[in-house]
């Protein structure tokens, strides 16, 4: 069942392009094209483009941070096939975790342009 574009009110055909544009901009492809054309005419394209790149980089950092948090929460011991408990820890996990979190925060605070 097609849904209406919140921007123009037209029913969007369910296509891969409309799905992608809706997930990124919450509007149909036609509205995105019109919006971006207006941004270019107003001379704000470079700023708009930088904002998209920065948002993408930040999203990647957030994803990496979640992976690091997950790694830190994992146990360092495993039960082998023979039932013995093996420790696979290779050092001070807490120190490494704290250092990674500091570096991630520094990267988040860095302007990429």
N, C-alpha and C positions, 0 to 999 in steps of 0.2 A: 504494500500500500504506500503510494508516494506521500511525502510530507511537503508542507508548504514552506517555502523559503521565508524566514523571519524578516528578511530585508525587503523583498518585492512582493511577497504574498503568493507568487505563482507556485504551482505544484512542481516539484523537482522530479525529473525522471531519475530512476535509480540506475546511475552509471558509476563507473569507477572514478571518473573525474569529479562528479558531483559529490560522491562520498568523501573524496580527499579534500575538496574545497570546504565542504561542510564541517569536517573534523578540524580543519585549520582555522577557518574564518567564520563559521556558523552562518554561511550563506551559499547560494548556488554559484556555479561557475560563471554564469552570465553577470551576476552581481559583482563577483570578484574582479572580472575583467573590467567592468565599468568603474569600480572603485580604484583599481590600479591605474587605469587611463587617466582618471581625474588627478590622482597623486602625481603622475608624470607631468601633466599639464600645469599643475601648481608648482612644479620644480622641487618637490619633496621626495623624489624617488630614492635618492642616495640614503637619506635618513630612514626611510621606510625599509629599504633593503638591509641596512645595518641592524635595524631593530629585529628583523626576522632572523638574521644570522646569530645575533646575540642571544635571542630567545632559544634558538636551537642548541647553541653551545651550553647554555645554562641547563637546558633539559638533559643534555648528555651528562653534565656534571652531577645532576640530581640522581640520574639512573646509576651512575658509578658509585655515588655515595650510598645508595640503597644496597648495592652489591657488597660494598665494604662492610656495612652494618650487618648484613646477613652472614658474611664470612666471620666477623668477629663473634657473632652469637653462636656459631657452630661449635660443637664439642671437638676437642683435639684427640679424643680416644675412640677407638673402634673395636668391635668384637670380631676376631678373625673367624675363619671357617672352623677352626679347631676349638673355638670357645675361649681363647685367650684374649685378654684385653691388651690392645696395642696402643701406645701413645705415639701419635704422629706429629706432635708439636715440635717446632724447630726453633724456638727462641721465645723472646718476650713479645707475645702477641699484643699485649696492652700498649706497650711503647710504640710499636709499629702502627697500631690503630690510631693512637693519638697524633702521631706524626702525619699520617695520611689525612686525618680530619683537618689539621692545621693547614696543610697544603691545599686541600680542597677549598677551604674558606678563602685562602689567598687568591686562588684562581677565580672564585665567584666574585671577589671584589675587584678583579683586574678588568679594566676596560680593554676589549679586544681590538678596538680601533684607536 
